[in-house]
Amino acid sequence: MTDNPLSGALRIQAGACENFGSPFYGALLTLMAEDLDAGGPVKALLAPWADATLRRLFDEAVALRLPNAFNHLAQGGEDPALSAVWPREGVPLDVEAAWRAAKAAIPAHRAQLEAFMTHEPQTNEVRRTAGLLGGFLTVATETGLPLRSFEIGASAGLNQFWDRFRYEMGPVAWGDPASPVLIDAAWEGGPPPLGPVEVAERGACDRRPTDLNDPAQRRRLLACIWPDMFDRLVRSRRAIDLVLDAGVQVDAADALAWTTAGVAPKPGFATVLYHSVFWQYLPAKTQAGLAAAIEDIGARATAEGPFAWLSFEPAPDNMAVMEVRLTQWPGGAARTLAEAHPHGAWIRWLGEGAA
Ligand SMILES: C[S@@+](CC[C@H](N)C(=O)[O-])C[C@H]1O[C@@H](n2cnc3c(N)ncnc32)[C@H](O)[C@@H]1O
């Protein structure tokens, strides 16, 4: 272990990937860190960040850009030798062989790898709806109204049609049994109030939406999924097909401007503003502005036109556990409905929860 921040960032990311279900990325990132320490080709690929602090490396997710660049190359098929040893369902992982092939691919594909790494990773995790669902159900049941569903920081918009997925989570069986998108998280605790939900209107924005109609952007999105997490890949591919068919639309807009301009309570409907793993990317000033804008929308809510703020975001004291929080107006009562795995693999339902 060196005190080089780049090497440290790769090793910390290796541990996180291992913990969150990708032994392949865990081991690959460790080999990459060793290569960097030995002055191998990783050093040249990461040269743009040679002087970066650990803070900057995390903010820019550099330790994910690197393996994702090889994942992008392997999934695209431009280097058959790399694709042949990359993770495949049912085939034992061979990380050493994958890293040998990845290193061998660098000279011929350097430009593609470097171009990929100029962008921050853009992910969209479908199974986070496992945590959000309980919030939507709570609002629908408690208000008895059709929902208006508005998402900020929606990425590609894969979670915009959360009500068209099938949920099979212990005591929670909800949604269309014929849906091609199955959300099958492990569930602890009692169920949320299960009942029918009508989504009367929906909208979404992202500062930099992924356009699913563009094959290159679709490929980029899938390359950000850790390649030995096959269930995530399958779910994402199916969700892409579903939302494209349903007419997904994500406005390219800053969340604060979009919310202020377009989200307001409407009598006869429960308006829900929601987000997942988004808040941490906002500068403090935008966080404060958005919180104030949300309070302002809440102040305009009535019993006939209630408003809810639903979030799936890291717990204040533990970034590795998410909290599903719901604040409802009129009144502004806030509660924590659940704790969750960052990708939604498990949900711990707290029911009424603590404020
Ligand atoms: C980690 S992704 C999460 C995407 C999605 N919510 C999910 O859970 O899969 C964070 C998203 O927030 C978006 N974002 C960051 N700052 C934003 C802002 N000020 N306004 C709108 N979107 C923003 C990013 O572009 C990115 O798509």
The ligand as an SDF file (V2000), in Angstrom:
LIG
                    3D

 27 29  0  0  0  0  0  0  0  0999 V2000
  -26.0640    8.6060   -8.9800 C   0  0  0  0  0  0  0  0  0  0  0  0
  -27.1520    9.2190  -10.1980 S   0  0  0  0  0  0  0  0  0  0  0  0
  -28.6700    8.5310   -9.6270 C   0  0  0  0  0  0  0  0  0  0  0  0
  -29.6750    8.4030  -10.7140 C   0  0  0  0  0  0  0  0  0  0  0  0
  -31.0190    7.7990  -10.2920 C   0  0  0  0  0  0  0  0  0  0  0  0
  -31.7290    8.6870   -9.4040 N   0  0  0  0  0  0  0  0  0  0  0  0
  -30.8390    6.4480   -9.6520 C   0  0  0  0  0  0  0  0  0  0  0  0
  -31.0550    6.3210   -8.4260 O   0  0  0  0  0  0  0  0  0  0  0  0
  -30.4850    5.5020  -10.3470 O   0  0  0  0  0  0  0  0  0  0  0  0
  -27.2970   10.9520   -9.7660 C   0  0  0  0  0  0  0  0  0  0  0  0
  -27.9700   11.7610  -10.8580 C   0  0  0  0  0  0  0  0  0  0  0  0
  -28.1650   13.0930  -10.3770 O   0  0  0  0  0  0  0  0  0  0  0  0
  -28.0110   13.9740  -11.4840 C   0  0  0  0  0  0  0  0  0  0  0  0
  -27.7910   15.3430  -10.9660 N   0  0  0  0  0  0  0  0  0  0  0  0
  -26.7590   15.7890  -10.2260 C   0  0  0  0  0  0  0  0  0  0  0  0
  -26.9200   17.1120   -9.9450 N   0  0  0  0  0  0  0  0  0  0  0  0
  -28.0850   17.4890  -10.5220 C   0  0  0  0  0  0  0  0  0  0  0  0
  -28.8010   18.7080  -10.5830 C   0  0  0  0  0  0  0  0  0  0  0  0
  -28.3520   19.8260   -9.9980 N   0  0  0  0  0  0  0  0  0  0  0  0
  -29.9760   18.7280  -11.2410 N   0  0  0  0  0  0  0  0  0  0  0  0
  -30.4550   17.6150  -11.8470 C   0  0  0  0  0  0  0  0  0  0  0  0
  -29.8160   16.4340  -11.8220 N   0  0  0  0  0  0  0  0  0  0  0  0
  -28.6470   16.3620  -11.1790 C   0  0  0  0  0  0  0  0  0  0  0  0
  -26.8280   13.3870  -12.2230 C   0  0  0  0  0  0  0  0  0  0  0  0
  -26.7510   13.8590  -13.5440 O   0  0  0  0  0  0  0  0  0  0  0  0
  -27.1350   11.8910  -12.1230 C   0  0  0  0  0  0  0  0  0  0  0  0
  -27.9010   11.4390  -13.2180 O   0  0  0  0  0  0  0  0  0  0  0  0
  1  2  1  0
  2  3  1  0
  2 10  1  0
  3  4  1  0
  4  5  1  0
  5  6  1  0
  5  7  1  0
  7  8  2  0
  7  9  1  0
 10 11  1  0
 11 12  1  0
 11 26  1  0
 12 13  1  0
 13 14  1  0
 13 24  1  0
 14 15  1  0
 14 23  1  0
 15 16  2  0
 16 17  1  0
 17 18  1  0
 17 23  2  0
 18 19  1  0
 18 20  2  0
 20 21  1  0
 21 22  2  0
 22 23  1  0
 24 25  1  0
 24 26  1  0
 26 27  1  0
M  CHG  2   2   1   9  -1
M  END
$$$$
